[in-house]
Amino acid sequence: MKTGRHGGMRRLLVAGVAVVLLAGCATSRLTSANYARINDGMDRADVVAILGEPAEMVSGSLLGESGGGAVWRQGDTVVVIQFAGDRVAGKQIVKGRAVGLLDWLE
């Protein structure tokens, strides 16, 4: 089968579109099931292994204890994990329209 002058470009374009579509279908790590796996006292590295790298980090100290929080965002879901030292001290998940309130507060 002989390919025309533009046949190679057409195949390249189709392959490129397929890659973009498949990348868009990648499964999210920011799920309710993964959120449920996060427990108080869990190590920060274990949280990152479950949720991936956070979008934002906030740090500080209270009563001589270093800590802070990490924020993960994807679509209409935001997960916030508070750390005391390198251990989980609390967690929140916000989904849907309430996520817009978080953006407004910033």
C-alpha positions as a LaTeX table, in Angstrom:
\begin{tabular}{lrrr}
\hline
Residue & $x$ (\AA) & $y$ (\AA) & $z$ (\AA) \\
\hline
Met1 & 0.00 & 0.00 & 0.00 \\
Lys2 & 1.48 & 3.30 & $-1.07$ \\
Thr3 & 1.10 & 6.22 & 1.30 \\
Gly4 & 0.60 & 9.70 & $-0.07$ \\
Arg5 & 2.70 & 12.70 & 0.82 \\
His6 & 0.48 & 13.56 & 3.76 \\
Gly7 & $-0.13$ & 9.99 & 4.98 \\
Gly8 & 2.79 & 10.09 & 7.42 \\
Met9 & 1.65 & 13.40 & 8.86 \\
Arg10 & $-1.90$ & 12.09 & 9.24 \\
Arg11 & $-0.67$ & 9.06 & 11.20 \\
Leu12 & 1.49 & 11.30 & 13.38 \\
Leu13 & $-1.47$ & 13.57 & 14.08 \\
Val14 & $-3.73$ & 10.63 & 14.96 \\
Ala15 & $-1.04$ & 9.22 & 17.29 \\
Gly16 & $-0.63$ & 12.62 & 18.97 \\
Val17 & $-4.38$ & 12.97 & 19.55 \\
Ala18 & $-4.49$ & 9.44 & 21.01 \\
Val19 & $-1.69$ & 10.26 & 23.46 \\
Val20 & $-3.48$ & 13.42 & 24.63 \\
Leu21 & $-6.77$ & 11.56 & 25.09 \\
Leu22 & $-5.13$ & 8.74 & 27.02 \\
Ala23 & $-3.29$ & 11.20 & 29.27 \\
Gly24 & $-6.60$ & 12.90 & 30.02 \\
Cys25 & $-8.09$ & 9.55 & 31.05 \\
Ala26 & $-5.37$ & 8.83 & 33.60 \\
Thr27 & $-6.87$ & 7.79 & 36.90 \\
Ser28 & $-6.79$ & 10.32 & 39.69 \\
Arg29 & $-5.05$ & 9.58 & 42.96 \\
Leu30 & $-7.35$ & 12.11 & 44.63 \\
Thr31 & $-10.25$ & 9.75 & 45.35 \\
Ser32 & $-12.50$ & 9.14 & 48.35 \\
Ala33 & $-10.96$ & 5.67 & 48.68 \\
Asn34 & $-7.42$ & 7.06 & 48.87 \\
Tyr35 & $-8.57$ & 9.79 & 51.26 \\
Ala36 & $-9.99$ & 7.09 & 53.56 \\
Arg37 & $-6.56$ & 5.40 & 53.62 \\
Ile38 & $-5.02$ & 8.48 & 55.30 \\
Asn39 & $-4.99$ & 8.07 & 59.10 \\
Asp40 & $-3.84$ & 10.22 & 62.02 \\
Gly41 & $-0.22$ & 9.48 & 62.88 \\
Met42 & 0.64 & 8.38 & 59.34 \\
Asp43 & 4.04 & 9.48 & 58.04 \\
Arg44 & 4.14 & 12.31 & 55.46 \\
Ala45 & 6.01 & 10.08 & 52.98 \\
Asp46 & 3.21 & 7.50 & 53.19 \\
Val47 & 0.63 & 10.19 & 52.42 \\
Val48 & 2.61 & 11.32 & 49.37 \\
Ala49 & 2.87 & 7.69 & 48.23 \\
Ile50 & $-0.95$ & 7.50 & 48.30 \\
Leu51 & $-1.98$ & 10.95 & 47.00 \\
Gly52 & 1.10 & 12.05 & 45.05 \\
Glu53 & 2.94 & 15.33 & 45.54 \\
Pro54 & 0.75 & 18.13 & 46.95 \\
Ala55 & $-0.10$ & 21.24 & 44.95 \\
Glu56 & 0.71 & 23.49 & 47.93 \\
Met57 & 2.55 & 23.28 & 51.26 \\
Val58 & 2.03 & 25.55 & 54.27 \\
Ser59 & 4.37 & 25.42 & 57.26 \\
Gly60 & 4.51 & 26.85 & 60.74 \\
Ser61 & 4.95 & 25.97 & 64.39 \\
Leu62 & 2.70 & 25.89 & 67.43 \\
Leu63 & 3.94 & 25.51 & 71.00 \\
Gly64 & 7.39 & 24.58 & 69.73 \\
Glu65 & 6.08 & 21.80 & 67.46 \\
Ser66 & 6.78 & 22.22 & 63.75 \\
Gly67 & 4.03 & 21.34 & 61.35 \\
Gly68 & 1.87 & 22.66 & 58.61 \\
Gly69 & $-0.41$ & 21.44 & 55.93 \\
Ala70 & $-0.47$ & 20.11 & 52.41 \\
Val71 & $-3.14$ & 20.75 & 49.79 \\
Trp72 & $-4.06$ & 18.53 & 46.85 \\
Arg73 & $-6.43$ & 19.84 & 44.16 \\
Gln74 & $-8.02$ & 18.15 & 41.18 \\
Gly75 & $-11.16$ & 19.29 & 39.42 \\
Asp76 & $-13.88$ & 19.82 & 42.02 \\
Thr77 & $-11.98$ & 18.04 & 44.81 \\
Val78 & $-9.61$ & 19.53 & 47.38 \\
Val79 & $-7.87$ & 17.51 & 50.11 \\
Val80 & $-6.09$ & 19.24 & 53.00 \\
Ile81 & $-3.86$ & 17.25 & 55.35 \\
Gln82 & $-2.47$ & 18.85 & 58.53 \\
Phe83 & 0.87 & 17.63 & 59.85 \\
Ala84 & 2.44 & 17.87 & 63.32 \\
Gly85 & 6.09 & 17.19 & 62.71 \\
Asp86 & 6.01 & 14.66 & 59.90 \\
Arg87 & 2.83 & 12.91 & 61.07 \\
Val88 & $-0.80$ & 13.38 & 60.03 \\
Ala89 & $-2.72$ & 15.39 & 62.65 \\
Gly90 & $-5.94$ & 15.97 & 60.70 \\
Lys91 & $-7.54$ & 15.85 & 57.28 \\
Gln92 & $-10.40$ & 17.39 & 55.29 \\
Ile93 & $-11.90$ & 16.74 & 51.88 \\
Val94 & $-14.06$ & 19.25 & 50.01 \\
Lys95 & $-15.97$ & 18.34 & 46.86 \\
Gly96 & $-18.29$ & 20.05 & 44.45 \\
Arg97 & $-19.42$ & 23.65 & 44.61 \\
Ala98 & $-17.84$ & 24.25 & 48.03 \\
Val99 & $-14.40$ & 24.16 & 46.36 \\
Gly100 & $-15.17$ & 27.62 & 44.93 \\
Leu101 & $-15.40$ & 28.95 & 48.50 \\
Leu102 & $-11.82$ & 27.85 & 49.13 \\
Asp103 & $-10.66$ & 29.81 & 46.09 \\
Trp104 & $-12.58$ & 32.86 & 47.30 \\
Leu105 & $-10.93$ & 32.70 & 50.74 \\
Glu106 & $-7.40$ & 32.79 & 49.32 \\
\hline
\end{tabular}
